[in-house]
Amino acid sequence: MTPKPAIFSRPFFEQKNRAFWLLQAAGWTGYLLLRSVSTVASAASLKNVLGNIVEVIVGYCLTLLMSVLYGYYRSLPRVPAIFLTMCTLSAATFAYSLIDAFVFTFIRNVSPDVSLSLVLGTLFLNFTVLTGWSALYFGINFYLVVEQQVDEMRMLEMQASSAQLAMLRYQLNPHFLFNTLNSISTLVLLKQTEKANVMLSRLSSFLRYTLANEPTAHVTLEQEVETLKLYLDIEKMRFEDRLRTCFDIDARVAHARLPSLLLQPLVENAIKYAVTPQEDGADIAITARLAGDRVQIAVSDTGPGLIDRPKRPTLSTGVGIQNIRDRLAQAYGPDHCFETRAGNDGGFVVEIELPYQTQDVTKEAA
C-alpha cells in the first residue's frame, strides 16, 4: 500500500495549531512567489512586486480572521453556518479587492484614487484565492473529523472484540467444576482426606491460572499444555485408569501462541463423550506440529465417535465446539482452520491450524 504523503499523515495534524500555522505560511509564501514571478516575467516595475508583498500580507491577515469566524460557524446548525460562511467570504473578498485597488493606485499614482472599475477588476482573482483557501480549510477539517471518527470506530470495535473474546473465554463448562467439587465431597465423606486435599490443590491451581490470565490474552502452547495437564490430573482422580492421555508436542512449537484455554473444552468434550460412556474408558491424544509457518494441533479420542450420531454433541452449556470456532474467528479472522472428523480407527478428531506467532498479538493491538 502506497504510504500517505507526510502532509496528510496523522502525526502532521496531531498538533492542529502548529499544522495550521505551517500550512498558512507555506500557502501564502507560495502565492507570493507565484505572483512575483508573474510580475517579473511581464517586465513590470519592481514597485509591483512591493504591491504583491502588501497583497499577500493583507490576504494572510484576512484569512486569519476568517479562520476564527469559520471555527465559530462550525458549531452552529448547518443552514445558518453555510449562510454566514458565504457572507463572510463575500465581505472578505470585497475588502480584499478594495485594499488591493488602493495599494495599486498608491504605488502607481502620487494621489491614490480608488475607482469602482479597479475594484471590480481585482474582484475575480481575490474571490478565487479566498474561495480556494476556504475550501482547503473546510476540507482539512472535514478530513480530521472523519479520521477521528474512524479512530473511535476502531477503538469501539477493539473493545467489542475484547468483550466478546472475554465472554467466550468464560464460557467454560461448569459441569467440570460441579463434578470435581462433588468428587471432593465424596472423598471427604469416605475420609480419604489425602486424596481430597490433592484434588482440591490441583483444582485450586487450575482455577488460579484461569483467573490470573487475561481472558483475551494469548499464551504459549507450552503454558497451555501445562494447564491442560493440571485439568487432566483432576479428571484422572475421578476416572483413574479409564482416562489415558498422550501428549506429542513438537519442541519447535512450544513457544507458539494461541488463545488461553483453547484446548481445555475440546479435551473436556472428549472425556464426556469418549471416556464417561465406556466401561474401559478411552485414550485421548493431543498432538502439535510445525508445518512451514503454521501450527497444526489435533485432539483425538478412541470413543464411539460419530457412530449412531449424525452430529457430534456439544458441551452441556451449549457452547462446546462452537465456542472454539467463535474464539478462533475473533482471534485470527479467516487465517485459521478448524475441522472435526471421525478418526481412522474410530473415535473423534478435532484439528486446528493456526499461524505460527511468538508475540502476543492482543497486547500489541492494545
N, C-alpha and C positions, 0 to 999 in steps of 0.2 A: 504494500500500500504506500502510495506517494505521501511523504510527510508534508504537513501543512507549513506554509511559509511562516517565518518567525513572527511576522506582524499579526497573523491570525491564530497563533498558538495561545493557549490559555495562560501560560506564565507571563506573556506580554501584558495581558489585561488583568492580572492578579491585583495590581495596584492601579485602579482606574484613573485616579488623578494624574499619576505620572504618565500613563498612557495617553491621556487627553492632551497634556502639555506637549508631549513629544510629537504627536500627530498634528497638533495645531501649528507648532513651529515648523515641522517638516513640510506641511502643506502650503503654508504661506511663503516659506522660503522658495519652494519650487515654483510657485506662482510668480514671485518676484523675478526669478531667473528667466522664466519664460517670457514675461513682459519686457524685461530689459534686453534680451536677445532680439526680440521682435523690433524693439525701438532702434537698437543699434543697426540692425540689418536694413531698416528702412532709411538709413542715413539721416535720422532725425537728430536734433540738437541734444547735447548731454543734459540740458535742462529738463528734457522729457524723462530722462532716467530718474532725476530727482523727483519728478511727479509720480513716477511708478513707485518709488520708495514710500512717498506720502500715501499713495493709494493703498499700498499693502498694509501700512500701519493702521490706516482707518478701517480697512477690512478686518484686520486682526482684532481690533478693539470692538468692532460691531459684532463679530461672531462670538466674542467672549460674553457680551451682553445677551445675545441670542441663546447661547448655551444655558445661561441661568434661567431665562424665561422658558425655554423648552423643557428644562428639568422640572419646572413647576407644572407645566402643562401636562406632563406625563402622568401626574397624579389625579388629573381631572377625568371626568367621563369622556368617551371617545368624541362625540359630536362637538361639544364646546372646545375640546383640545384641538381638533382639526381646524375649527374656525379661528381660534386665537393664533394658531401657528401660521395660517395663511395671512392673517392681519399683520402679525409680527414680521413675516417675510416681506410683505408689500411695503410696510413702513421702513424697514431696514434698507430695502432696495432703493426707495425714493431718497432716503437720507444719504445713502452711499453715492448715488448719482449727483445729488446736489453738491456734496462736498467735492466730488471729483471735478465737476464743472467749475467750481470756484477755484480749486487748485490749478486747473488747466489755464484759466484766464489770468490767474495771479502770476503764473510763471511767464506767460507769453506777453501779457499786456502790463503796462505800468499801472493802469487803473482797472481792477477787476470788474467785470460786468457779466454776471450770470444771466444767460438767456434761456428761455424755455426750450428752444431748439437744441441747445447744447446739453441740457439735462436729459432731454429725450434721446439724444444721440448716445449717451453712456448708459441709458437705462437697460437695454437688452443685455449687454455684456455683464453688468453688475447683477442683474436678475439671474443670469446663468450661473455666475460664480456663487452667489449666496444660495441658490436652489441646490447646486451640487454639494455645497458644504452641508446644508440641512439634510439632504438625502443620506450623506455619509454619516452624519450624527445619528439620525434615527436608525439607519441600517446597522451600525455597530452596536447601538444599544439594544436593538432587537436581537441581534446575534448573541449578545451576552445574556439576555433574558432566556433565550432558547437553550443556551449552554447550561445555565443554572438549572433550568427545569429538567434537562437531560441528566445532570448530576443527581438531582433529587430523585428522579425516577430510578436511576441505577442504585442509589442508596436504599430506596424502598424495596426494590427487587432483591437486593442482597439481604435485607432484613427479613423479607418474606421467605426467601430461600433458607436462611438460617433457622427461622422459626419452624419451617416445615421439616427441615432435617432434624431439629431437636425433637419435634413431635414424633417423627418416625423412629428416632433412636430410642425414645422412651416407651415405644410400643412393644416392650418385651413381654413374653408370656408370663402372667402372674401365676399360671398353673405350676411352673417350676418352683417358685417361692413357696406356694402353698404346700406342695409335696415335700419339699425339703424341711419346712417347719413341722409338718406332720410326722416326718420320719424322726426328727429330733425329739419330738414329744413322745413318740413310741419308744425310742431308746431310753429316754428318761424314766418312763413307766416301767420298762424292763430292767431298770437300774444298771444299764450299760453306759455309765456316765463317761467312761473314757472315749467310746465311740461318739457319744453325743457331743462331747467337747471338741473332738477333732472335726466333726461335721459342722459344728457351729463356727469354729475357727475358719474353716475353708469358705463357708458361706459369708462370713464377715469380710474375708479378703476379697472375695468376688464382688460383693456389693460396694466395698470401699473403692475398688477400681472403677466400677460403673458410675459412682458419684464423683470421683476425683477428676475424671476426664471430661472435657467439654463435649457436649453432645454432637457438635458439628466438627470436632477435631478429627484429623487423620492420625492413625498410629502405625507403627511399623508392623510388618507381618509377624516378626518375632514376638512383639508385645501381644499381638492378637492371639498367637498360638499359646503363649504362656497363660493368658486369661482363659482361653478355651480349656486348657489343662486343669485350671482351678475349677471350672464348671464341671468337667468330666470327673474330677476326683470326688466331687459331691455326689454326682449321679452313680458312680461306681460303688459308693457305700450303700446305695439303695438297691442296685441291681447285681452287685458283686460280679460273679463270673459270667453273668448273662450279657454284660456290656464289655465288648472287646474293641479297643481302639488302636489305630495305627497312624502315625504321622510320618509323612515322607516330604520333607521341605527342602528344596534346593537352597544351598547356602547363599547363592547369588541373589536370592530374592528376600533374604532375611530383613533387609532394611527398606524394602519397598513399602510404600504407604498405602493405606486403604482406610475407609471409614471404620471407626471403632465399633466393636461388637457386631461386625457384619456377618461373621460365620456362626456365631452362637445360636441364632434362631434356626439355622439350617441343621446344625447338629441336634438341637432340641427336637426338631421335626423328625429327624431320623430315629431318635430314641423313642419318640411317641409312637411312630408307625412301623418301626422295624424291631426294636428291642422289646417293647412292652407286650405286644400281642403274641410273641413266640416264647415257648417254654425254654428253649435253649438260647434265647436271646439272638443277638446279631453282631456282626462286625461293622465298625464304622471307620472309614479311611478318609484322611484329609491329606491331599497332595497339593504341592505348589511347584511350578516350573517356570523358568525364564525362556521365552520364545522370542528372540530378537529384542524388541523394545516393549514387549508385552508380558504381563504376568498371568499365567493360567493356573487357576485354583479349582479343585474339584472336591466335593464332599459326596461320598458314596456309602451305601449300606447294603447289607445282604438280607434285607427284609423281604416281605411279599411283593414289594414294588407296585406295579400297575395292574397286577392280576385281579380280575373282577372289579377293577376300579377304572372307569373311563377317565377320571380326573383325580390327580393327587390332592388329598385334603390339605387344608391349611392348618395353622395353629389354632388352638381353641379360642384365641381372641379374635380370630377372623382376619389377621393381618398376614402372618406367615410369609410365604414366598412373595406375595405382592408387596409386602413391606420392603423386602430386599430389592425388588425391581424399582420401587419408588426411590429408595435411597441411592441406588446406583445412578438412576436418571438425574437426580438432583446433584450428585457429586461429579458426574462425568459427562452428562448430556448424552449424545449419541456415541461417544468414544468409549464404548464398553460392549461386552457381550454377556448375556445371561441365558442359559439354556437348561432345561430339565429333560431327562430321558430315562428309559429303562436301561439297567445295566446289562452287559453282555451275558452274564450268568445269573440274571435276575436281580432283584433289588432295584434301587433308585439312585440316580446320579444327578447332581446339580453341578454345572460347570460355569465358571465365571472367568472372564478375560478382561483385564484392566491395563491401562497404560502404566509402564514402569516409572514411578515417581519416587524420589527420595526426599523431596521437600514437602512440608505441609502446605498444600495449596490454599487451604481455608484461612490460615494465618496470613499468608501473603496477600490474599484478596482483602482481608480486613485492614 
